[in-house]
Each structure stands twice: as structure tokens, then as C-alpha cells.
Amino acid sequence: MDEGTMVNEQEHHTLNRRIYYKVRDLIASGRIPPGAQLDERSLAQDLAVSRTPLREAIATLVEEGLVERRPYRGNFVRMFTAKQVNDLYMVRKVLEGLATRLAVLSLTEEDLHRIRAILDEAQQARDQGDLAAYSTADARFHDTIARLSNNEVLIASLDRLKRQIQIVRLGANQDPQVVARTALERPQILAALEARDADQAARLMEEHIDGVRDSMIALLQSSATSDEKRS
């Protein structure tokens, strides 16, 4: 393989990843909402790219479970059933509980300062009614604690889950009651981390995740009941 071919392949790979990240961010931010069809022509125009690399990016999103390919209909942002949310959050609860427990073992004051700053950002975003910024801070809170576990297998496992979790989290963060409750729960988790109480921190994290799961399942079931009544 000559140098020119290698450069072209690298450029192709880089372009594909850029497109992938852009489409993924549109989904994760809710700008392309769950259930919406991915219009390749419009997306290609909006992103100023050709449809071939866009299709490759969408194929990757299908593999990751963020996009659902429906035969003869096209590609749609995934919508989760109540059972799928339950399954996803059961796994998340176990993994994040373990991550929280492990994080306590090596916490530094700098780590705690970073978590406090994230919670301050979340509160500020909530006060300003900025749902996108609130969701971003929420994701960073969980991601930061996961990475403080210093367990590469655990971090990789949560990374694989977090894109799907982000879609579900968008729905949860649109519920004022969920936002109000979780806004009170995160400082409690932080307090347990500050006290280096691994058992308490892990328990509070698991309860925090359970609460979001229960709220999302109730919301999905209520929505399904409403749809049945309308039909």
C-alpha cells in the first residue's frame, strides 16, 4: 500500500467518524427525537456531506442500538419499551453501584471538587430552564464517577450503555418531578463520597438509578395506555 492510499483511507475514516459523531450528538441531544426517521437526504444537506459516508455512520449507530432499521421503511431513532428500559437500568444499577463503591477507594479532594462543580452546573442549568445543559451535566456526573473507579472493563461496559441511557435520560429530564427529585439525590451521593462511605454512596447511587427507571417505566406505560384509548 503506497503513502497516497494510506492518506486517503485515513481521511475517509476521519470523515466517517466526524459524521458519526455529528449524527450521534443530534440524537443524544434530542434534536432528532426518539421515533423520528433519519432522512438521509436532509441530513446530508444539513451536514454538507455525501450520502455514502452518512449511511456508514448510520450503520454504526444501528449496531450500537441507537438507531433501528425497519425493513422497507428506513432508519429511525430507537424508542424503548418499558421492558427494555427496565433491562437497561437493571444493568446500569449494578455497574454504577460497583463503580461508585470503587471510586471511593481512590477519591482525592480534586476529584470531589470536580464533582461539586458538575453539580453546580446542573443546578444552574435547571434554574435557567436549559434542558440540554442539564442533561449534559447529568451525564458528566455519572461518567465522572464511573471513570474514578479506575476499572477499565467497568468503564468500557458503561460506555457501551451510556448512549442508549442518554436517549432514555432525555425523557426523564423532561419530567419536572423527576428533575426535582434527582436534583436532591445527587448532593446526597456527593456527601457520601466526601465521607468516604462506600456502602452509603453505592446504595444512594443504586436508589437514584432505580428512581429514574421507575419513573420512565411509569411514563412509558401511561403513554401506551393513552395510545390504546385513542385508537
TIKE-274400 format. One record per residue (C-alpha): residue number from 1; x, y, z. Coordinates in steps of 0.25 Angstrom, whole numbers, plus 5000, padded with zeros to 4 digits. Layout:
residues N
NUM / X / Y / Z
...
//
This chain:
residues 231
1 / 5000 / 5000 / 5000
2 / 5006 / 5013 / 4996
3 / 5006 / 5026 / 5004
4 / 4995 / 5033 / 4996
5 / 4986 / 5021 / 4998
6 / 4988 / 5021 / 5013
7 / 4985 / 5036 / 5014
8 / 4972 / 5034 / 5006
9 / 4968 / 5023 / 5015
10 / 4971 / 5031 / 5028
11 / 4963 / 5043 / 5022
12 / 4952 / 5034 / 5019
13 / 4952 / 5028 / 5033
14 / 4953 / 5042 / 5039
15 / 4941 / 5047 / 5031
16 / 4933 / 5035 / 5035
17 / 4936 / 5037 / 5050
18 / 4932 / 5052 / 5049
19 / 4919 / 5049 / 5042
20 / 4916 / 5038 / 5052
21 / 4919 / 5048 / 5064
22 / 4910 / 5059 / 5058
23 / 4898 / 5050 / 5056
24 / 4900 / 5043 / 5069
25 / 4900 / 5057 / 5076
26 / 4888 / 5061 / 5069
27 / 4881 / 5048 / 5075
28 / 4887 / 5049 / 5089
29 / 4883 / 5064 / 5090
30 / 4869 / 5061 / 5086
31 / 4869 / 5070 / 5073
32 / 4866 / 5057 / 5066
33 / 4856 / 5051 / 5076
34 / 4853 / 5036 / 5079
35 / 4844 / 5030 / 5068
36 / 4848 / 5041 / 5057
37 / 4852 / 5035 / 5044
38 / 4866 / 5039 / 5039
39 / 4864 / 5046 / 5026
40 / 4877 / 5043 / 5019
41 / 4875 / 5054 / 5008
42 / 4872 / 5065 / 5018
43 / 4883 / 5060 / 5028
44 / 4893 / 5060 / 5016
45 / 4889 / 5074 / 5012
46 / 4890 / 5079 / 5027
47 / 4903 / 5073 / 5029
48 / 4909 / 5077 / 5016
49 / 4913 / 5062 / 5013
50 / 4910 / 5052 / 5003
51 / 4900 / 5041 / 5006
52 / 4911 / 5029 / 5005
53 / 4919 / 5033 / 5018
54 / 4905 / 5037 / 5025
55 / 4900 / 5023 / 5022
56 / 4912 / 5017 / 5028
57 / 4911 / 5026 / 5041
58 / 4896 / 5021 / 5042
59 / 4900 / 5007 / 5041
60 / 4909 / 5009 / 5053
61 / 4898 / 5015 / 5061
62 / 4889 / 5003 / 5057
63 / 4900 / 4994 / 5063
64 / 4901 / 5002 / 5075
65 / 4886 / 5001 / 5078
66 / 4883 / 5016 / 5076
67 / 4876 / 5014 / 5062
68 / 4866 / 5004 / 5058
69 / 4866 / 4999 / 5043
70 / 4852 / 4996 / 5039
71 / 4851 / 4988 / 5026
72 / 4845 / 4995 / 5014
73 / 4843 / 5008 / 5023
74 / 4856 / 5013 / 5027
75 / 4864 / 5016 / 5039
76 / 4858 / 5022 / 5052
77 / 4864 / 5027 / 5065
78 / 4861 / 5016 / 5075
79 / 4849 / 5016 / 5084
80 / 4850 / 5008 / 5097
81 / 4839 / 4999 / 5102
82 / 4836 / 4998 / 5117
83 / 4843 / 4985 / 5118
84 / 4855 / 4990 / 5110
85 / 4857 / 5002 / 5120
86 / 4855 / 4992 / 5131
87 / 4866 / 4983 / 5126
88 / 4876 / 4994 / 5123
89 / 4874 / 5001 / 5136
90 / 4876 / 4988 / 5144
91 / 4889 / 4986 / 5137
92 / 4893 / 5001 / 5139
93 / 4889 / 5000 / 5154
94 / 4899 / 4988 / 5157
95 / 4910 / 4994 / 5149
96 / 4909 / 5009 / 5154
97 / 4907 / 5004 / 5168
98 / 4920 / 4996 / 5167
99 / 4927 / 5008 / 5160
100 / 4923 / 5017 / 5172
101 / 4928 / 5007 / 5182
102 / 4941 / 5006 / 5175
103 / 4942 / 5021 / 5173
104 / 4942 / 5023 / 5188
105 / 4955 / 5016 / 5189
106 / 4964 / 5026 / 5182
107 / 4956 / 5039 / 5183
108 / 4964 / 5052 / 5184
109 / 4960 / 5066 / 5188
110 / 4962 / 5070 / 5174
111 / 4952 / 5059 / 5169
112 / 4942 / 5063 / 5179
113 / 4944 / 5078 / 5175
114 / 4941 / 5073 / 5160
115 / 4928 / 5066 / 5164
116 / 4923 / 5078 / 5172
117 / 4926 / 5087 / 5160
118 / 4918 / 5078 / 5151
119 / 4906 / 5078 / 5161
120 / 4907 / 5094 / 5161
121 / 4906 / 5094 / 5146
122 / 4894 / 5084 / 5147
123 / 4887 / 5093 / 5157
124 / 4890 / 5106 / 5149
125 / 4885 / 5099 / 5136
126 / 4872 / 5095 / 5144
127 / 4870 / 5109 / 5149
128 / 4871 / 5115 / 5135
129 / 4862 / 5104 / 5129
130 / 4873 / 5099 / 5120
131 / 4869 / 5085 / 5118
132 / 4881 / 5081 / 5108
133 / 4891 / 5087 / 5118
134 / 4884 / 5080 / 5130
135 / 4885 / 5067 / 5123
136 / 4899 / 5069 / 5119
137 / 4903 / 5072 / 5133
138 / 4895 / 5060 / 5138
139 / 4903 / 5051 / 5128
140 / 4916 / 5056 / 5133
141 / 4913 / 5054 / 5147
142 / 4911 / 5039 / 5145
143 / 4922 / 5038 / 5135
144 / 4932 / 5045 / 5145
145 / 4929 / 5035 / 5156
146 / 4930 / 5023 / 5146
147 / 4944 / 5027 / 5142
148 / 4948 / 5029 / 5156
149 / 4946 / 5014 / 5158
150 / 4959 / 5012 / 5151
151 / 4954 / 4999 / 5145
152 / 4956 / 4999 / 5130
153 / 4946 / 4987 / 5128
154 / 4935 / 4994 / 5136
155 / 4937 / 5008 / 5129
156 / 4936 / 5001 / 5116
157 / 4924 / 4994 / 5119
158 / 4917 / 5007 / 5124
159 / 4922 / 5014 / 5111
160 / 4915 / 5004 / 5103
161 / 4902 / 5006 / 5111
162 / 4902 / 5021 / 5112
163 / 4898 / 5025 / 5098
164 / 4885 / 5017 / 5100
165 / 4884 / 5023 / 5114
166 / 4885 / 5037 / 5109
167 / 4873 / 5035 / 5100
168 / 4864 / 5030 / 5112
169 / 4870 / 5041 / 5121
170 / 4865 / 5051 / 5111
171 / 4851 / 5047 / 5114
172 / 4853 / 5046 / 5129
173 / 4859 / 5060 / 5129
174 / 4846 / 5066 / 5123
175 / 4838 / 5061 / 5135
176 / 4839 / 5073 / 5145
177 / 4836 / 5063 / 5157
178 / 4848 / 5054 / 5153
179 / 4857 / 5066 / 5151
180 / 4853 / 5071 / 5165
181 / 4855 / 5058 / 5172
182 / 4869 / 5055 / 5165
183 / 4874 / 5069 / 5168
184 / 4872 / 5066 / 5183
185 / 4878 / 5052 / 5181
186 / 4892 / 5055 / 5175
187 / 4897 / 5064 / 5186
188 / 4894 / 5053 / 5196
189 / 4902 / 5044 / 5187
190 / 4913 / 5054 / 5187
191 / 4912 / 5055 / 5203
192 / 4914 / 5040 / 5204
193 / 4926 / 5041 / 5195
194 / 4932 / 5052 / 5203
195 / 4930 / 5044 / 5215
196 / 4937 / 5032 / 5208
197 / 4925 / 5024 / 5211
198 / 4926 / 5013 / 5200
199 / 4914 / 5006 / 5205
200 / 4905 / 5018 / 5206
201 / 4910 / 5024 / 5193
202 / 4907 / 5011 / 5185
203 / 4893 / 5010 / 5192
204 / 4889 / 5024 / 5189
205 / 4894 / 5023 / 5174
206 / 4886 / 5010 / 5172
207 / 4874 / 5016 / 5178
208 / 4876 / 5029 / 5169
209 / 4876 / 5020 / 5157
210 / 4864 / 5011 / 5162
211 / 4856 / 5024 / 5163
212 / 4859 / 5029 / 5149
213 / 4856 / 5015 / 5144
214 / 4842 / 5014 / 5151
215 / 4838 / 5028 / 5146
216 / 4842 / 5025 / 5132
217 / 4834 / 5011 / 5132
218 / 4822 / 5018 / 5138
219 / 4823 / 5029 / 5127
220 / 4824 / 5019 / 5116
221 / 4813 / 5010 / 5122
222 / 4804 / 5023 / 5123
223 / 4807 / 5027 / 5109
224 / 4804 / 5013 / 5104
225 / 4790 / 5013 / 5111
226 / 4787 / 5027 / 5105
227 / 4790 / 5022 / 5091
228 / 4781 / 5010 / 5093
229 / 4770 / 5019 / 5097
230 / 4772 / 5028 / 5085
231 / 4771 / 5016 / 5076
//
